[in-house]
Amino acid sequence: MPDDRLIIALDVPDAHAGLELATRIGDAGTFYKIGLGMLTGGGLALARELKDEHGKRIFLDMKLFDIGATVEAAVRGLARFDLDFLTVHGDPQVVAAARTGAGASGMRVLAVTILTSLDRADLDACLYRDGEIADLVTERAARAFAAGADGVIASPQEAATIRALPEARGKLIVTPGVRPAGSADGDQKRIATPAAAIAAGADHIVVGRPVWQATDPKAAAEAIIAELAG
């Protein structure tokens, strides 16, 4: 059975490759993430085609960050496409502007806490204040919820702490950095298996390379769904 807790990242060069991959995955994939890497390769057109013609759910991973008026205008424009999820950076002023832009569209605004490819040394290089990553992620999540975020993006390692926040009641937690057993970590540094991420409180997991780099992407997706069901 399809399971929309699995979001498959279409991290391929262009819309043609993305549609070909989605076709190979078939009914094993119900929810797809389209990110910045495909934006200039027809990503928005693919999002609309998968949504309107194939009945798929779409997560547009733009990680928007700008002054409030610009973010609000960008989100208002994207909300016309009837997409499901959109990411913005988790700074409260960015989240509030995005929430205004989304209006009553039904598109969920998800706030990025701290990218799952970063560790403490990376945060030091970016001049982030001292503290454990888990604590910083949880604090950023709470502030994003207060600013109107419908959910947050966080690694599986922080999902349980965020889920325990009073502010997280009724909110979504979406976790990238998910790797099925035996998969390479790639550039992710804070990872967990699909079942562990869901058990920690995630509503959706995002998996990219372990699916699209597989010899049989449909079988890879089905294996993850089976793990979630088990």
HELIX and SHEET records of a PDB file:
HELIX    1   1 ALA A   15  ILE A   25  1                                  11    
HELIX    2   2 GLY A   26  ALA A   28  5                                   3    
HELIX    3   3 LEU A   36  GLY A   41  5                                   6    
HELIX    4   4 GLY A   43  HIS A   54  1                                  12    
HELIX    5   5 GLY A   68  LEU A   78  1                                  11    
HELIX    6   6 ALA A   79  PHE A   81  5                                   3    
HELIX    7   7 PRO A   92  ALA A  102  1                                  11    
HELIX    8   8 ARG A  120  ALA A  125  1                                   6    
HELIX    9   9 ILE A  133  ALA A  146  1                                  14    
HELIX   10  10 PRO A  156  ARG A  163  1                                   8    
HELIX   11  11 PRO A  166  ALA A  168  5                                   3    
HELIX   12  12 PRO A  194  ALA A  199  1                                   6    
HELIX   13  13 ARG A  209  TRP A  212  1                                   4    
HELIX   14  14 PRO A  217  ALA A  229  1                                  13    
SHEET    1   A 9 LEU A   6  ALA A   9  0                                        
SHEET    2   A 9 PHE A  31  GLY A  35  1                                        
SHEET    3   A 9 ARG A  57  LEU A  64  1                                        
SHEET    4   A 9 PHE A  85  HIS A  89  1                                        
SHEET    5   A 9 ARG A 108  VAL A 112  1                                        
SHEET    6   A 9 GLY A 151  ILE A 153  1                                        
SHEET    7   A 9 LEU A 172  THR A 175  1                                        
SHEET    8   A 9 HIS A 204  VAL A 207  1                                        
SHEET    9   A 9 LEU A   6  ALA A   9  1                                        
END                                                                             
